[in-house]
Amino acid sequence: MSSPPTSTTLLDGAPRAQAPAPAGTPPARPPSFGRPGSTTVHQLLLALVCAGYAVGSALGWGSDHVALIMGDFGLSAAAGAASVSCLLYARTRRVRLRPAWLLFSFSSAMAALGNLIWGWYEVVLERPVPSPSLADLFFLCFAPPAIVGLLVLAARPVTKAGWICLALDAWLIAGSLLTLSWSLALAQAADLDGPSVATAALTLAYPLLDIALVSMVLVLHFRRSPVNRTAVNTAVSALALTVMCDALFTSPLLHNNYRSGQLLDAGWFAGSLLLAYAPWAAGRHRRAGAERHTRVVHEHVPGQRAHGRQPVRTPVPGAEAIRYPITRPITGSLAALTPYLAAAVCTLGILYNVLNGRSVDRVVLLTGGAVVLALVVRQGIMLLDNITLTQELAQKENHFRSLVQGSSDVIMIAAPSGVLRYVSPAAAGVYGRTAEDLVGTELADLIHPEDLGCVVHEVRRFLAASPQEEPTTRIECRFRFGDGGGWLNVESTVNRHHGGLIFNSRDVTERVRLQAQLQHNAEHDPLTDLPNRALFTRRVQQALSGRRSSDRGTALRNTAVLFIDLDGFKAVNDTIGHQAGDELLIQAARRLQDAVRQGDTASRLGGDEFAALIVGDGTRDRGAREGHILELADRLRLTLSQPYLIDGNEVRVAASIGVAFAEAGLGAGELLRNADLAMYRAKAGGKGRVELYKPQMQQDVVRKAELATRLRAALHDGEFALLHQPVVRLDDGRISSVAAQPRWRSSQGVLFTPAEFLRVADEGDRTAELGRWVLEQAVEQAADRAASGLNVPVVVQLGARRLLDRSLPLGSVEALLTRHGLPSGSLVIELSDIDAGVSLDDLERRLAALRRLGVRIALDGFGGGVAITALRRLPADILKLDRGLVEGVVESARLHKITGGLLRIAGELGLQSVAEGVDLPEQVVALRAMGCTHGQGMAFAGPLDEYRLRRALGRGSCPLPHGPAEPAFAGGAVGVFTTGVPAVLGGGNLGGGTALRSHNETPVPPT
């Protein structure tokens, strides 16, 4: 059996790519047959040629000579054309059943030679054809090759019994025809008293060969191969027409009166041309049928049609004839009745002799007996074959039944009305009900009501679709389990069955549950089970897009996002461990979830950052809604700031919350960014606060980013300068050290102070790079001054976090001192930014190592946030008073007492005390009276460049106000000492010429 054609067409209209034919490959048919629309033209041309020949024969061709030429040489040319046509087709590539077409070519060649010799006698020699002659030999050689060719075209049996049945069928037909022919005419022709034995043999040879050829034609009609069906039908028609003309020629009515060029020749002529046309019709129709019938259809999946599935090859009507030989009903009935028809024909032959009063001829009796015997043998073979087929059918039915009953899937057959006709036994284990209980019930009663509409719609759509394009579909729904009302997730493959449906169902509840769990895990935080950032962003987008139609209403503008950060959470992880930190996050998430409404969304974005989506209800105006949201945020801040009980201990953190309201045209990402900016503003404002987003915050961010970019470029381009401010002893005015202070010299020539540009460089690599530059420049310049005889310690401010992180590796300070040869005690590190997040143990070890090298340590900002614990544990030499204590020490009696107490603590601990921001003479007098040892500020000198610094160090001291002082709160005027100390600032101006001002009063750089 041949394989189906490979040329396929996809449903989407895209043809499959086919490999190009190799160079030099001959075409499978002449180009004329490959052009569209050529079929009808060639058939019409063939019919016109045959009709023209028939008309000419009927009219006698106009003369006897022309009639002889057309009757002899015309038939020879037609047979020769058939021979050449079959031979050329057999020589082409990819030809099925090539031997058959070669045999037909040889058979036609014999007919052409016979007609040629016949014409030689009648036309050239102008004398009658002798009997027998060489032409008879060629004519007799026409039938055997044609018979063998028809056997090749017949469907080959696959068993010995099939071959025997094929031979018996051929004999039944041939024997019946022989019996009838012998009874009618052949008995007289077989009379040996005729002219000669050769003539009698020749007379019998023609009809016998014709009977054999007719037998094979009939057998081939019932058993023809499914390959090249059009070609086979055309060839069979051509041979049948030739046999019919041969039968008329050998009949007593026409045999003695035949002359060349008569109408009988038109039948032979048409048969030869049909045989010449047959093979090329095969090539055309086989290709057209392949292109028309073979299609690739995709298995349908609800919600995902024709995507993500392997293509299922499904033949459409007509394509089955290519793959599987399907017998037509009428043809199958005639094939089954062939033995009985043959027996009936034999009976007619015998009855003909009996009714004519003649004795039954021995040939008739022998032939009839052989036919009956063949019929009995054939029926016996068919009986045995039927018994075998019945056993195989029973075995396959049992095998199928065992597969169905043993399958874990439930197989159900539903009638068109929806009533279940059959349910496999697996239903008891899957559905919790026996198959007997389910048979007869309505399928709709077993499907979940919420899924019933979708199932009905899909079934109707599936039934309305073409079975060839969509042979199956899949439906997933919830199916009733048992009688308790439980539901299973069931996936069913649905096929058509006699107007109803076959459901092959399986329980996929665990798979659906696992998919739902995986989906939940992908969208929720694993620790707190709150929606994660992706799901929260999607819900914010849905909240915004769902109200696009009311962008100008209050519903959208009243939608808000709260961005929440837990202040001090890192300290919890560092002090009591990450497990305690996780427990704190879980409790905080629970509090947040309980604080929002049912329709709102609480989310953990990552780390200690949370967010809440408050959907607007459109019931309040903007002011009232803002007040309501801010009130909710403040309650949430208080809730999250309550103590957390972890392992029996109370842990406290604060919450900074940023609030941003939705606006028309604002996306989810922008809304989250605005809330984040507001949260950072809340943290910068002191933490534990609620801040509402304002457009100015975004502008500040842009300005900060621009300034940070300029700062990075300025550092690399050498635009920074290092100034030094003297630190003066308050008892005698001598300069004890100098404090290094960086300045940024802008393109306009303005020096910007750290308070102006470090606000954009408080984090990240910029601060680290700037800190390394200040330390290196300060040490290098101090070493140069020491080499010139001006050995004054330099004070460099470093943050505690920066001193511990990798931006200042362990040993870098030591290597810097060694490289520049700075004497011991010439470097003072002013430690700042000491908070709860800094590990005091690591900081203590780091400072102790530096002190062993002679580096002195100063604690900056004491009284403004430095913890007593840091003072108790860290190895310090100097204590710097915060600027806030110094500025109000003259005006405020309370602050005067606090400052005095801190100075007494420093004195009792043996620490030097340095007052920062001493800008007024009365502050100098007051601090000296309270026991402060050193001062730094505009009252002595501002930040100096290297030239002015060396001049000041050369003088060695600064002028100081003298005399006892009584603060203004004792009864004098504000800002004036009661002892009459002149409030003149000029004496402290070492820069000369200009009024002194605080180093924080320089202009902010333009952006």
Rosetta blueprint (number, residue, H / E / L):
1 M L
2 S L
3 S L
4 P L
5 P L
6 T L
7 S L
8 T L
9 T E
10 L E
11 L L
12 D L
13 G L
14 A L
15 P E
16 R L
17 A L
18 Q L
19 A L
20 P L
21 A L
22 P L
23 A L
24 G L
25 T L
26 P L
27 P L
28 A L
29 R L
30 P L
31 P H
32 S H
33 F H
34 G H
35 R L
36 P L
37 G L
38 S H
39 T H
40 T H
41 V H
42 H H
43 Q H
44 L H
45 L H
46 L H
47 A H
48 L H
49 V H
50 C H
51 A H
52 G H
53 Y H
54 A H
55 V H
56 G H
57 S H
58 A H
59 L L
60 G H
61 W H
62 G H
63 S L
64 D H
65 H H
66 V H
67 A H
68 L H
69 I H
70 M H
71 G H
72 D H
73 F H
74 G H
75 L H
76 S H
77 A H
78 A H
79 A H
80 G H
81 A H
82 A H
83 S H
84 V H
85 S H
86 C H
87 L H
88 L H
89 Y H
90 A H
91 R H
92 T L
93 R L
94 R L
95 V L
96 R L
97 L L
98 R H
99 P H
100 A H
101 W H
102 L H
103 L H
104 F H
105 S H
106 F H
107 S H
108 S H
109 A H
110 M H
111 A H
112 A H
113 L H
114 G H
115 N H
116 L H
117 I H
118 W H
119 G H
120 W H
121 Y H
122 E H
123 V H
124 V H
125 L L
126 E L
127 R L
128 P L
129 V L
130 P L
131 S L
132 P L
133 S L
134 L H
135 A H
136 D H
137 L H
138 F H
139 F H
140 L H
141 C L
142 F L
143 A H
144 P H
145 P H
146 A H
147 I H
148 V H
149 G H
150 L H
151 L H
152 V H
153 L H
154 A E
155 A L
156 R L
157 P L
158 V L
159 T L
160 K H
161 A H
162 G H
163 W H
164 I H
165 C H
166 L H
167 A H
168 L H
169 D H
170 A H
171 W H
172 L H
173 I H
174 A H
175 G H
176 S H
177 L H
178 L H
179 T H
180 L H
181 S H
182 W H
183 S H
184 L H
185 A H
186 L H
187 A H
188 Q H
189 A H
190 A L
191 D L
192 L L
193 D L
194 G L
195 P L
196 S L
197 V H
198 A H
199 T H
200 A H
201 A H
202 L H
203 T H
204 L H
205 A H
206 Y H
207 P H
208 L H
209 L H
210 D H
211 I H
212 A H
213 L H
214 V H
215 S H
216 M H
217 V H
218 L H
219 V H
220 L H
221 H H
222 F H
223 R H
224 R E
225 S L
226 P L
227 V L
228 N L
229 R H
230 T H
231 A H
232 V H
233 N H
234 T H
235 A H
236 V H
237 S H
238 A H
239 L H
240 A H
241 L H
242 T H
243 V H
244 M H
245 C H
246 D H
247 A H
248 L H
249 F H
250 T H
251 S L
252 P H
253 L H
254 L H
255 H H
256 N L
257 N L
258 Y L
259 R L
260 S L
261 G L
262 Q L
263 L L
264 L H
265 D H
266 A H
267 G H
268 W H
269 F H
270 A H
271 G H
272 S H
273 L H
274 L H
275 L H
276 A H
277 Y H
278 A H
279 P H
280 W H
281 A H
282 A H
283 G H
284 R H
285 H H
286 R H
287 R H
288 A H
289 G H
290 A H
291 E H
292 R H
293 H H
294 T L
295 R E
296 V E
297 V E
298 H E
299 E L
300 H L
301 V L
302 P L
303 G L
304 Q L
305 R L
306 A L
307 H L
308 G L
309 R L
310 Q L
311 P E
312 V E
313 R E
314 T L
315 P L
316 V L
317 P L
318 G L
319 A L
320 E H
321 A H
322 I H
323 R H
324 Y L
325 P L
326 I L
327 T L
328 R L
329 P H
330 I H
331 T H
332 G H
333 S H
334 L H
335 A H
336 A H
337 L H
338 T H
339 P H
340 Y H
341 L H
342 A H
343 A H
344 A H
345 V H
346 C H
347 T H
348 L H
349 G H
350 I H
351 L H
352 Y H
353 N H
354 V H
355 L H
356 N L
357 G L
358 R L
359 S L
360 V L
361 D L
362 R H
363 V H
364 V H
365 L H
366 L H
367 T H
368 G H
369 G H
370 A H
371 V H
372 V H
373 L H
374 A H
375 L H
376 V H
377 V H
378 R H
379 Q H
380 G H
381 I H
382 M H
383 L H
384 L H
385 D H
386 N H
387 I H
388 T H
389 L H
390 T H
391 Q H
392 E H
393 L H
394 A H
395 Q H
396 K H
397 E H
398 N H
399 H H
400 F H
401 R H
402 S H
403 L H
404 V H
405 Q H
406 G H
407 S L
408 S L
409 D L
410 V E
411 I E
412 M E
413 I E
414 A E
415 A L
416 P L
417 S L
418 G L
419 V E
420 L E
421 R E
422 Y E
423 V E
424 S L
425 P L
426 A L
427 A H
428 A H
429 G H
430 V H
431 Y H
432 G L
433 R L
434 T L
435 A H
436 E H
437 D H
438 L H
439 V L
440 G L
441 T L
442 E E
443 L H
444 A H
445 D H
446 L H
447 I E
448 H L
449 P H
450 E H
451 D H
452 L H
453 G H
454 C H
455 V H
456 V H
457 H H
458 E H
459 V H
460 R H
461 R H
462 F H
463 L H
464 A H
465 A L
466 S L
467 P L
468 Q L
469 E L
470 E L
471 P L
472 T E
473 T E
474 R E
475 I E
476 E E
477 C E
478 R E
479 F E
480 R E
481 F E
482 G L
483 D L
484 G L
485 G L
486 G E
487 W E
488 L E
489 N E
490 V E
491 E E
492 S E
493 T E
494 V E
495 N E
496 R E
497 H E
498 H L
499 G L
500 G E
501 L E
502 I E
503 F E
504 N E
505 S E
506 R E
507 D E
508 V L
509 T H
510 E H
511 R H
512 V H
513 R H
514 L H
515 Q H
516 A H
517 Q H
518 L H
519 Q H
520 H H
521 N H
522 A H
523 E H
524 H E
525 D L
526 P L
527 L L
528 T L
529 D L
530 L L
531 P E
532 N L
533 R H
534 A H
535 L H
536 F H
537 T H
538 R H
539 R H
540 V H
541 Q H
542 Q H
543 A H
544 L H
545 S H
546 G L
547 R L
548 R H
549 S H
550 S H
551 D L
552 R L
553 G L
554 T H
555 A H
556 L H
557 R H
558 N L
559 T L
560 A E
561 V E
562 L E
563 F E
564 I E
565 D E
566 L E
567 D E
568 G L
569 F H
570 K H
571 A H
572 V H
573 N H
574 D H
575 T H
576 I H
577 G L
578 H H
579 Q H
580 A H
581 G H
582 D H
583 E H
584 L H
585 L H
586 I H
587 Q H
588 A H
589 A H
590 R H
591 R H
592 L H
593 Q H
594 D H
595 A H
596 V L
597 R L
598 Q L
599 G L
600 D L
601 T E
602 A E
603 S E
604 R E
605 L E
606 G E
607 G L
608 D L
609 E E
610 F E
611 A E
612 A E
613 L E
614 I E
615 V L
616 G L
617 D L
618 G L
619 T L
620 R L
621 D L
622 R H
623 G H
624 A H
625 R H
626 E H
627 G H
628 H H
629 I H
630 L H
631 E H
632 L H
633 A H
634 D H
635 R H
636 L H
637 R H
638 L H
639 T H
640 L H
641 S H
642 Q L
643 P L
644 Y E
645 L E
646 I E
647 D L
648 G L
649 N E
650 E E
651 V E
652 R L
653 V L
654 A E
655 A E
656 S E
657 I E
658 G E
659 V E
660 A E
661 F E
662 A L
663 E L
664 A L
665 G L
666 L L
667 G L
668 A H
669 G H
670 E H
671 L H
672 L H
673 R H
674 N H
675 A H
676 D H
677 L H
678 A H
679 M H
680 Y H
681 R H
682 A H
683 K H
684 A H
685 G L
686 G L
687 K L
688 G L
689 R L
690 V E
691 E E
692 L E
693 Y L
694 K L
695 P H
696 Q H
697 M H
698 Q H
699 Q H
700 D H
701 V H
702 V H
703 R H
704 K H
705 A H
706 E H
707 L H
708 A H
709 T H
710 R H
711 L H
712 R H
713 A H
714 A H
715 L H
716 H H
717 D L
718 G L
719 E L
720 F E
721 A E
722 L E
723 L E
724 H E
725 Q E
726 P E
727 V E
728 V E
729 R E
730 L L
731 D L
732 D L
733 G L
734 R E
735 I E
736 S E
737 S E
738 V E
739 A E
740 A E
741 Q E
742 P E
743 R E
744 W E
745 R E
746 S L
747 S L
748 Q L
749 G L
750 V L
751 L E
752 F E
753 T L
754 P H
755 A H
756 E H
757 F H
758 L H
759 R H
760 V H
761 A L
762 D L
763 E L
764 G L
765 D H
766 R H
767 T H
768 A H
769 E H
770 L H
771 G H
772 R H
773 W H
774 V H
775 L H
776 E H
777 Q H
778 A H
779 V H
780 E H
781 Q H
782 A H
783 A H
784 D H
785 R H
786 A H
787 A H
788 S L
789 G L
790 L L
791 N L
792 V L
793 P L
794 V E
795 V E
796 V E
797 Q E
798 L E
799 G E
800 A H
801 R H
802 R H
803 L H
804 L H
805 D L
806 R L
807 S L
808 L L
809 P L
810 L L
811 G L
812 S H
813 V H
814 E H
815 A H
816 L H
817 L H
818 T H
819 R H
820 H H
821 G L
822 L L
823 P L
824 S L
825 G L
826 S L
827 L E
828 V E
829 I E
830 E E
831 L E
832 S E
833 D L
834 I L
835 D L
836 A L
837 G L
838 V L
839 S L
840 L H
841 D H
842 D H
843 L H
844 E H
845 R H
846 R H
847 L H
848 A H
849 A H
850 L H
851 R H
852 R H
853 L L
854 G L
855 V L
856 R E
857 I E
858 A E
859 L E
860 D E
861 G E
862 F E
863 G L
864 G L
865 G L
866 V L
867 A L
868 I H
869 T H
870 A H
871 L H
872 R H
873 R H
874 L L
875 P L
876 A L
877 D L
878 I E
879 L E
880 K E
881 L E
882 D L
883 R H
884 G H
885 L H
886 V H
887 E H
888 G L
889 V L
890 V L
891 E L
892 S L
893 A H
894 R H
895 L H
896 H H
897 K H
898 I H
899 T H
900 G H
901 G H
902 L H
903 L H
904 R H
905 I H
906 A H
907 G H
908 E H
909 L L
910 G L
911 L L
912 Q E
913 S E
914 V E
915 A E
916 E E
917 G L
918 V L
919 D L
920 L L
921 P H
922 E H
923 Q H
924 V H
925 V H
926 A H
927 L H
928 R H
929 A H
930 M H
931 G L
932 C L
933 T L
934 H E
935 G E
936 Q E
937 G L
938 M L
939 A L
940 F L
941 A L
942 G L
943 P L
944 L E
945 D L
946 E H
947 Y H
948 R H
949 L H
950 R H
951 R H
952 A H
953 L H
954 G H
955 R H
956 G L
957 S E
958 C L
959 P L
960 L L
961 P L
962 H L
963 G L
964 P L
965 A L
966 E L
967 P L
968 A H
969 F H
970 A H
971 G L
972 G L
973 A L
974 V L
975 G L
976 V L
977 F L
978 T L
979 T L
980 G L
981 V L
982 P L
983 A L
984 V L
985 L L
986 G H
987 G H
988 G H
989 N L
990 L L
991 G L
992 G L
993 G L
994 T L
995 A L
996 L L
997 R L
998 S L
999 H L
1000 N L
1001 E L
1002 T L
1003 P L
1004 V L
1005 P L
1006 P L
1007 T L
